[in-house]
Amino acid sequence: MGEHVIKLPDVGEGVAEAELVEWHVKVGDLVREDTVLAAVMTDKATVEIPSPVDGEILWLGAEIGDTVAIGSPIVRLKVAGEGNVKADIGRSDAPKAGAPAQSAGPKTEPQPSAPMPAPKPADPPAKISPAAAPKAARPTSVSGTPRAEGEKPLASPAVRLRAKEAGIDLRQVPGSGPAGRISHEDIDAFVARGPQLARASGHARKDGVEDIKVVGLRRKIAEKMSLAKSRIPHITYVEEIDVTALEELRATLNKEKRPDRPKLTLLPFLMRAMVKAIAEQPNLNALFDDDAGIIHQHEGIHIGIAAQTSNGLVVPVVKHAEARDLWDCATEVNRLADAAKAGTANREELSGSTITITSLGAMGGVATTPVINYPEVAIVGVNKIMVRPVWDGTQFVPRKMMNLSSSFDHRVIDGWDAAVFVQRIKALLETPALIFVD
């Protein structure tokens, strides 16, 4: 038998380290070649690490949330044959603090790699009457919680299922087994004491606390938001826009579109309106290097589209929106949104924005206070469209209304400039024919 050490591979050009975001195995597991061992994240790309050999997990070299350098050992396996290291290598190394480790007691050599025997099915709950329950299983005290605050009850899956089906809160059941383990006899004894404690109330008090480590994409989002709010003095400007004519035009274009063209949403119209507004105020299409005191004003308009995925918020970027027409913008937004949701968007597609749009669609609320995508200087927020009564000079008429909530870096964008920018977008969206006029 031998040992095989797996090191963190090169997961991307120019990447020196990656964050461990998920373990798929634990010490003692038997794995086959190509079994996924772990997942690591660099920037916003997640990469799975497979096993190159069959073997048994002896050691895991990092905790979830740790940053691991490329080439660092992350897994040690016991394998048939000589492996790629001597069997005694690393035995004196202390495991990483908090990482999964073997027992501190006398070490026993794990058995050679072999198919793990199938676990025996759990015995069905025994039908034991209260009178037949062993004396030791009957607690002497029935008052209060039988275990320390926050301590989780120990019980087999069969006992947990039985308690769940019976509506019994296992936290209230004293266990007679080792370390307070709860058995079927303990359930019988608990039920025998009476219904006043046996069944958990639908409004039972809950005192548990779950600690959730912030890792992976969620940690990167937290860092980016903290950076933006700590360094950028935001000013938010909210304006109401009548999109009735725009919605009528959009419906007509979708009805008469060619088969090779995508269905239009509001976003492509907004993107084209922003392109026209930026042509008049190029200082809005910029990145502010506040450390160097330099504003990088870009000619190319690269619009980030904040997108919610199952893993968190990402910002795919539509490059050179100034060179795209309405349908080209829609096609690129759809492509990037699909890639972001599938987790296949690459680093190039998730970086390089010069101004950002954020939208929650139908969940957009009446108004929001968007956080600027640092180091940009502006972000345009789309709120939901609602039918509201609007006074036309003689009467109230129903109109489709939408708010834009836009934030600006007040260090480099004055309130007046922010208002002019939003008002220009408002004029274009309320008279959408102007969007098509060069």
Residue pairs with C-beta under 8 A, 6 or more apart in sequence:
1 78
1 79
1 80
1 81
1 83
1 87
1 112
2 78
2 79
2 80
2 81
2 82
2 83
2 84
2 85
2 86
2 87
3 58
3 76
3 77
3 78
3 79
3 83
3 84
3 85
3 86
3 87
3 89
3 90
4 52
4 53
4 55
4 76
4 77
4 78
4 79
4 83
4 84
4 85
5 73
5 75
5 76
5 77
5 83
5 84
5 85
5 89
5 90
6 37
6 49
6 51
6 52
6 73
6 74
6 75
6 76
6 77
7 71
7 72
7 73
7 74
8 18
8 40
8 49
8 68
8 69
8 70
8 71
8 72
8 74
9 49
9 70
10 70
11 18
11 40
11 42
11 45
11 47
11 70
12 42
12 43
12 45
12 47
12 347
15 42
15 70
16 69
16 70
17 42
17 67
17 68
17 69
17 70
18 40
18 41
18 42
18 47
18 67
18 68
18 70
19 40
19 41
19 42
19 65
19 66
19 67
19 68
19 215
19 216
19 219
20 38
20 39
20 40
20 62
20 63
20 64
20 65
20 66
20 67
20 68
20 74
20 215
21 39
21 40
21 41
21 46
21 64
21 65
21 215
21 216
21 217
22 38
22 39
22 64
22 216
23 37
23 38
23 60
23 64
24 35
24 36
24 37
24 38
24 39
25 31
25 35
25 37
25 38
25 57
25 60
25 75
26 57
26 60
26 100
27 57
27 58
27 59
27 60
27 100
27 101
27 102
28 56
28 57
28 110
29 56
29 57
30 54
30 55
30 56
30 57
30 113
30 114
30 115
30 116
31 37
31 51
31 54
31 55
31 56
31 57
31 77
32 51
32 54
33 50
33 51
33 52
33 53
33 54
34 50
34 51
35 50
35 51
36 48
36 49
36 50
36 51
37 49
37 50
37 51
37 74
37 75
38 48
38 49
38 74
38 75
39 46
39 47
39 48
39 49
40 46
40 47
40 49
40 68
41 47
41 216
41 217
41 220
43 220
43 347
43 350
43 351
44 217
44 220
44 314
44 345
44 347
44 350
45 345
45 346
45 347
46 216
46 217
46 311
46 343
49 74
51 75
51 77
53 77
53 79
54 79
54 80
54 113
55 77
55 78
55 79
55 80
55 113
56 77
56 78
56 79
56 110
56 113
57 75
57 76
57 77
58 76
58 77
58 78
58 102
58 110
59 75
59 76
59 90
59 95
59 100
59 101
59 102
60 74
60 75
60 99
60 100
61 68
61 72
61 73
61 74
61 75
61 76
61 95
61 96
61 99
62 68
62 74
62 96
62 99
63 96
63 98
63 99
64 213
64 215
65 213
65 214
65 215
65 219
66 96
68 74
73 90
76 90
77 83
78 110
78 112
78 113
79 113
80 112
80 113
95 101
122 156
122 157
122 158
123 158
124 158
125 158
125 159
125 162
125 184
125 187
126 184
126 185
128 184
128 185
128 188
129 188
130 188
130 189
130 191
130 192
133 185
133 188
133 189
133 192
134 176
134 185
136 176
137 176
137 183
137 185
137 186
137 188
137 189
138 189
139 146
139 174
139 176
139 189
141 174
142 193
142 197
145 171
145 172
146 172
146 173
146 174
146 175
146 180
147 153
147 171
147 174
147 180
149 207
150 207
150 208
150 209
153 170
153 171
153 173
153 175
153 180
153 182
154 175
154 177
154 179
154 180
154 181
154 182
155 163
155 170
155 175
155 181
155 182
155 183
158 184
159 170
159 182
159 183
159 184
159 187
160 170
162 168
162 184
162 187
163 169
163 170
163 173
163 187
166 187
166 191
166 198
166 199
167 199
167 200
168 187
168 190
168 191
168 198
168 199
168 200
169 199
169 200
169 204
170 182
172 190
172 197
172 200
173 182
173 186
173 187
173 190
174 180
174 182
174 186
174 190
175 181
175 182
175 183
175 186
176 183
176 185
176 186
177 183
177 186
190 197
190 198
191 198
214 222
216 311
216 312
217 311
217 312
217 313
217 314
218 312
221 312
221 313
224 373
224 374
225 371
227 374
228 371
228 372
228 373
228 374
229 371
231 290
231 374
232 372
232 374
232 409
232 411
233 409
233 410
233 411
234 369
234 371
234 372
234 407
234 408
234 409
234 410
235 407
235 408
235 410
235 413
235 415
235 418
236 369
236 370
236 405
236 406
236 407
236 408
237 405
237 406
237 407
237 408
237 415
237 418
237 419
237 422
238 367
238 403
238 404
238 405
238 406
239 403
239 404
239 406
239 422
239 423
239 426
240 401
240 402
240 403
241 401
241 402
241 403
241 404
241 425
241 426
241 429
241 430
242 390
242 399
242 400
242 401
242 430
243 266
243 385
243 400
243 401
243 402
243 429
243 430
244 399
244 400
245 430
245 431
245 432
246 266
246 269
246 429
246 430
246 432
247 385
247 400
249 432
249 433
250 264
250 265
250 266
250 269
253 264
254 263
254 264
257 263
257 264
257 327
261 327
261 330
261 331
262 327
262 330
262 331
262 334
263 330
264 326
264 327
264 330
265 330
265 333
266 359
266 382
266 385
266 402
267 305
267 329
267 330
267 333
267 357
267 359
267 382
268 326
268 327
268 329
268 330
268 333
269 326
269 429
269 432
269 435
270 357
270 380
270 382
270 425
270 429
271 303
271 318
271 321
271 324
271 329
271 333
271 357
272 321
272 325
272 326
272 329
272 428
272 435
273 424
273 425
273 428
273 429
273 435
274 301
274 303
274 321
274 355
274 357
274 380
274 425
275 301
275 321
275 322
276 424
276 428
276 434
276 435
277 284
277 421
277 424
277 425
277 428
278 284
278 285
278 301
278 322
278 355
279 322
280 424
281 417
281 420
281 421
281 424
282 297
282 299
283 295
283 297
283 377
283 412
283 413
283 417
284 355
284 377
284 378
284 408
284 413
284 417
284 421
285 297
285 298
285 301
285 354
285 355
286 295
286 296
286 297
286 298
286 354
286 376
286 377
286 412
287 295
287 296
287 298
287 354
287 375
287 376
287 377
288 294
288 295
288 296
288 375
288 376
288 377
288 409
288 411
288 412
289 295
289 296
289 375
290 375
290 411
295 377
295 412
298 354
300 319
300 320
300 322
300 354
301 320
301 321
301 322
301 354
301 355
302 317
302 318
302 319
302 320
302 321
302 352
302 353
302 354
302 355
303 317
303 318
303 321
303 353
303 354
303 355
303 356
303 357
304 315
304 316
304 317
304 318
304 353
304 355
304 356
304 357
304 373
304 376
305 315
305 316
305 317
305 318
305 333
305 336
305 337
305 356
305 357
306 313
306 314
306 315
306 356
306 357
306 358
306 359
306 373
307 313
307 314
307 315
307 316
307 336
307 337
307 340
307 341
308 360
309 340
309 341
309 343
310 341
311 343
314 340
314 345
314 350
315 350
315 353
315 356
315 373
316 336
316 337
316 339
316 340
316 345
316 349
316 350
317 336
317 349
317 350
317 351
317 352
317 353
318 324
318 329
318 332
318 333
318 336
319 352
321 329
324 332
326 435
326 436
336 345
336 349
339 345
339 349
340 350
353 373
353 376
354 376
355 376
355 377
355 378
355 379
355 380
356 372
356 373
356 376
356 378
356 379
356 380
357 379
357 380
357 381
357 382
358 368
358 370
358 379
358 380
358 381
358 382
359 381
359 382
360 368
360 382
360 383
360 384
361 384
362 384
363 384
364 381
364 382
364 383
364 384
365 383
365 384
366 383
366 384
366 386
366 403
367 383
367 403
367 405
368 381
368 383
368 405
369 405
369 407
370 379
370 380
370 381
370 405
370 406
370 407
371 379
371 407
372 378
372 379
372 407
372 408
372 409
373 379
376 409
377 408
377 409
377 412
377 413
378 406
378 407
378 408
378 409
378 413
378 418
378 421
379 406
379 407
380 404
380 406
380 425
381 404
381 405
381 406
381 407
382 402
382 404
383 402
383 403
383 404
383 405
384 402
385 400
385 401
385 402
386 400
386 401
386 402
387 398
387 399
387 400
387 401
388 398
388 399
388 401
389 396
389 397
389 398
389 399
390 396
390 397
390 398
390 399
390 401
404 422
404 425
404 426
406 418
406 421
406 422
408 417
408 418
427 434
428 434
428 435
429 435
